[in-house]
Amino acid sequence: QVQLVESGGGLVQAGGSLRLSCAASGRAFSLYSMGWFRQAPGKEREFVTAISWIGGNTYYTESVKGRFTISRDNAKNAVYLQMNSLKPEDTAVYYCAADWRNWGTTARVADSYDYWGQGTQVTVSS
């Protein structure tokens, strides 16, 4: 069992930066691939980025490439999302998720994840 708690959201002007953190409790964090998803009002939850449980491989959705960076620190049981050059369309609730020893194209699919955090709000003003 893994519990995930996101933090670091807030209100920022367009062009600004935020760093989201996701703290995990439980055992064997290093054996989980970790993903970030987001959900804007009236829209479905969408994949943002993910990092593999082994090798540190990453995926990014096209709209955030070059602006967002995912990283993880297994010693701290944490995964991070550095968001730069934020745009109003990045406004959403951001969720981290954990997927047990799985990687591949399923990393982009919300249903493949086993555990979810409660989300943190990111609002980008124009």
N, C-alpha and C positions, 0 to 999 in steps of 0.2 A: 504494500500500500504506500502511496506517495501523496503527500499534501503539498499543494503549490500555492504560493502567495505572491501576487504581483505588487509592485510598487513603482513609484517614479513618474506616474502620469501627472498631468496638469494642463494649465492653459499657457500657450506660447504663441507668439506672433509668427506669421509666415516667414520662412527663412531661418527660424530658430532651431534649437536642438533640444532633445530630451534623451535621457537614458533610462530605460525601463529595466527593472530587475525582477527576477522570479526566483524566490527562495524555495527550495524543496526540502521537505522533511521525510524521513523514511530511509530505508536501506537501498544500497546499490544504485545510487543516482547515476553513476557513470555508465550503467547499462541501459539507460533510457536515451533514446533520441528525443530531442526537445524541439518544440515548434512554437511559433507565435502566430496567432490568428487575430483578426479584428472584425468587429461588427459595427457598422454605422447604422443610425436610425433608419428603419424601414428597409434595410438591406439584409441579405444573408451573410452569415459568417464567412469570411474569406481568408485564405492562406496568405501569410506574409513572408515567413522565412522559417527555416528549420536547420538544425545541426545534428549530425549523426552521433550515435553513441560510441562509435569507434572511428578513428581517423579524422574526425573534425570536418567531414564533408558538409557542404552547405547547399541549400537551395534558396532562391529568392524569387518572389513574384516580380514580374517585369517592371511594375510601376515603382518599386522601391530600390531597384538595383542602382548601385553607386551612391545611394543616400543612406541606406540602413545597413547596419552590420550586426550580425548575431555572433555571440561568443559564449563560452561556458567556462566555468571554473569548478572542476569536479571536487577539488579540495574544500571548496566552500559550499558545495551543493547548490550552485546557482547558475542561472543562464541570464544573459543580458541582451538588450536590444538598444544599440546606439542609433538614434534617429537624427539625421542632419538634414538641413535644407527642407524643413517641414513645409507642407502645403495644406491648405484648407481641406482638401480631399483626403488627407490622412486622419481627419477627425473620426474617432471611433472609440469603442471600448476594446482594449487590447487584452488578449488572453494568452497565457502560456499553457502548454500541454505537454504531456509525457507519453512516450510510446516505447513499450518494453522491447528492447533488442530487435528493433525493426528499422529498416532503412530502405530507400528506393523511392519510386514514384509515389508510393502510398504516403510519403511524408507530407505531401501536399493535400491529403484528404483528411478532413476533420474526424471522420468516423473511425480512422485507424488508431486514434490516440486513446489511451487508457484513462488518463487523469487530466483534470482541468483545474485551473485556478479560477478565482471569482471575477477577475478582470480589473483593469485600471483604465480610467477615462483619460483620453488624450484629446484636447481641443486645440485646434490651430486657427487663429483668427487672421483674417485678411487685412 
